[in-house]
Amino acid sequence: MLFTLIDVITTDCAETEAEAYRAVHASFRVGCSAMTPNNEKWSRTKSIPFPKIWRKCRGLKRMDNGVVPNFTIQDVPEDMHEEIIAFMTTHFCRDETTCKSLVFHEDPVSVLELQHLWRDVLKQNMALVAFVENEGDEHRARIAGCNITCVTTKDEKMTHEQVNPDTRNCRK
């Protein structure tokens, strides 16, 4: 079962909707203060440690095994980018409403383009991941959900070539 990060926070962690909002958008609000009025690209402020754990919480619902899970919500570490892309490719491309209706996961060119976009977006260090803790493997917690977000400005335009120049001639 795929959880979105907002579902994890609002359903299993936050006592109020306002608390959930603050948890999800904490890094964004701080990062926005670093934006400059000229046309420089946005970058995360150096005053926020990376990767930062934003919240630890206990779930409200029992899992199939009867255990109430604990979650950690944090920035996606750089060494997990490919794992996050694999997770999103498996779950988002298959389960997200628009992708599902378009049978997106069966179009290899579209999947490659989206993976390329995710790789680029992950470089901003704005993505969040929720881990289920204490499931036996102490080395790597299981991903419960993630949210790949980025900062763009109204002046930024994205072209097909920016998404993935290697696939621009694949469609006929």
N, C-alpha and C positions, 0 to 999 in steps of 0.2 A: 504494500500500500504506500502510495506517495503522499507525503505531507508537504504542503507549501510552508515556507518559513513563517508567514503571517499566521497560518492556522496553528502551527506549533505554539507560537507566542500567545495568541489570543485564546486558544482553547485550553492549552495545557499549562501556561505559565502566568499570564497576566491576570491580575485581579480586576482590573478595569481596562476599558478600551483605551483610555488615555495613557495608561502605563504601557500597553502594548505599542502604541504609537511612538512613545518616547524611546522604547527599546530598539525598535526597528530603525528609526530615523536619527539616532544619536550621532552616528558617524557622519551622516549626510549634513546635518546642521553645522557641525564643527568644520567639516570640509568646505562648506560653502563660504565660510568666512575667509577662506584662503583664495577665493576667486579674485581675479584682477579685472579692472575695467577695460584694459587693452585686450587684444586678441590672443593672448597667451592661452595655451591649453591648460585645463584644470589639472591639478595634481593634489593628492592627499597631503594635508599638512603634516610636517615632520614632528609636531608636538604630540601627536597621537601615536602611541606604540603600535607596532604592527608585527605579527597579528595580535589583535586585542580580543580578549574574551569579554563580551558585552554583558552576558548574563548566564547564570546557571539557575536552573529551576527544576522542580519536580512536576511530573505530569499529573493530571487529574484523573486519567483513565487507565485501567489495567490493560496490559497487552494480552495477547492470546495465551501467553505462558503464566498469566496471573500476576505478573510483576508490574508495579507502577514505575515507569522509566524516569530517569533523570536526564535532562537535556543540558547541553552546553551550546550557547549561541556565540559564534565568534567570526572574525574575519577569516576568509579563505586563505590559508598559508600558500605561499608560492609553490611549495613542493607538492601541493594537492591539485594544481590546476588541471592536469590531465584526468585525475580521478573525478573531479567535479564535472568536467566535460563529458566523461563517460556516463556519469550518473544522469546528467541532463539529457544526453542523447538517448539513453534507455528509457527514462521516465517522462521527461517533458515532451520530446518528439512523439511519443506514443500516446500520452494521456492528456496533454493540454488540449482544450476544446477545439481551437482552430486547427492545430496540427493534426489532431485526431480526425476531424472532418475532411481534411485534405489528404489524409493518409500520408502525411509528411515523411514518416520514418521509412517509407518504401521508395523515396526519391533520393538516391545517393548523392546527387549533385547538391540538392537543397540541404541535406544533412551536413555535407562537407562545408558549405558556405556558412551555415549557422555555427558549426564548430570553430571555423576560422574567426567569425565575429566574436564568439565567446572568448577565445584566446586573447583577442585584442582588448576586449572589455575587462577581462580579469586583471590586466596590467594596471588598471587604475586603483586596485586594492579597495574596491567598494563592495565586493560581493560578500555575502554572509552565508554561513553554513550552520546547520543545527545537527549536533551529534547526539545519538542515544548512547548514554554512558553505561558502564558496568554490564556488558553482555558477554563477559568471559574473555575476550581478547583485549588484554590490557595495553597492547601496542598501538592499536588503531580502533577508534570508536566507529560505529556504523553511522553512515549519513542518514539522517531522518528527512532532511530537505535542505534546499539552498535557494538563494535569491541572487541572481547575477544582475547587478545594477551598475549603472554608469552615470556620469555627469556629461551632459552635452549642452551646448548653447544654441540659441535660435539661429545663429549665423553658420553653424556647422552643417554641411551638406554631405550626405553619404552617397557614393556612387557604387554601382555594381562592382567596379574594379577594386574598390576599397574593401568590399566584403571578401572577395577572393579572386584575384586576377587569374589564377590557374584554372578556374572553371568558366570563364567568360565565353569560351567557344564550345562548351560541352552540350549546350541545348541546340537542337536543330528544329 
